[in-house]
Amino acid sequence: MFPKNAEAALEHTRRKRELEIRLAMEGLADLLRRKGRLGHPDFESMEFGCGDGFQIPHLRRFGKAAASDLYRSARLDGLGELDFRQCGIERTLFERERFDLIYSNQVFQDIPETLLPAIRAEARRILKPGGLLAFTVPTPLWLVFRIPAQYLGTAQSLARRAQRRGHDRATPAIASPPDGAAQGVQGRDEGALAKALRVLLPSGYGAYPGFWEAARKYRTRSWISRFEAAGFSFLEAKPLLIYAPSEWPVVPTTARLNPLGICSSVLLSFTAGSPPRKPQAV
Ligand SMILES: C[S@@+](CC[C@H](N)C(=O)[O-])C[C@H]1O[C@@H](n2cnc3c(N)ncnc32)[C@H](O)[C@@H]1O
């Protein structure tokens, strides 16, 4: 059931991403069709936080696609001609009223709240009037699944290490670092309680520490109210997949689960809304 080696795990991740983007694109196509924007000859989208560009070929099915990220991945070179700008979403350097759609995949959960007003202003500047802002984010279920997934990951890597040790013992070593060298400063300075917690509790982004804060922030309702408070008009939430953040099986949400909102990733769509009105002089 679980991938047996690194290549199989990579293939698993690729299939998971493929499934997620396919479902997201189905949701977007539906939305664009209803807004009468699907198949428009001058349709153009922009992916924000595009990473290695995995999503770009999918966005190109709607029309032209541009992209931006804080960093430029060398993999973007394989995508042919692409208008890529290395920048943050809060100041994209793209022309005003250029895009029908701003899309973003698994990025907003990492964006500081303080950037929301600047993002709203920038989205409104570069979107055509009535254009869409759509993004996928993890849900609290993803955080919950992360805990056993992390234990499983730790158990797997310990098993691999034990296997390697057995292999190393069977073959003569060339040179190995002194014991403890790999532990670094953290291992030396840590108190006993902190060390026990680090070993016993799952660690890393979103799980520990900061689990409850992340769980509150990841609620679909919370995304909607924060974006509405920042001037966006909510259109819809489409549940995408149920999966843990590791090599666990991935399940698309079904017609039965969708109304219940049971999912670990969700596509949220908004329009940028109208600019805040200047207070009237009395
Ligand atoms: C989890 S990765 C997702 C990458 C890609 N969207 C995908 O699905 O494979 C998050 C990406 O967002 C980018 N990012 C984070 N904060 C950003 C910001 N303020 N402006 C632009 N890109 C940002 C990171 O550089 C990174 O490539």
The ligand as a Gaussian input file, in Angstrom:
#p B3LYP/6-31G(d) Opt

LIG

0 1
 C        4.515000      24.970000      -0.927000
 S        5.301000      25.768000      -2.290000
 C        4.065000      25.492000      -3.555000
 C        4.637000      25.619000      -4.932000
 C        3.641000      25.353000      -6.073000
 N        2.514000      26.264000      -6.006000
 C        3.182000      23.928000      -6.067000
 O        2.009000      23.665000      -5.843000
 O        4.007000      23.060000      -6.309000
 C        5.095000      27.504000      -1.875000
 C        5.663000      28.448000      -2.940000
 O        5.219000      29.772000      -2.658000
 C        6.285000      30.693000      -2.841000
 N        5.998000      31.875000      -2.001000
 C        5.909000      31.947000      -0.681000
 N        5.611000      33.209000      -0.280000
 C        5.504000      33.952000      -1.404000
 C        5.223000      35.347000      -1.658000
 N        4.992000      36.226000      -0.677000
 N        5.196000      35.751000      -2.942000
 C        5.418000      34.885000      -3.961000
 N        5.686000      33.564000      -3.780000
 C        5.739000      33.104000      -2.513000
 C        7.508000      29.894000      -2.412000
 O        8.689000      30.422000      -2.967000
 C        7.170000      28.497000      -2.952000
 O        7.618000      28.304000      -4.283000

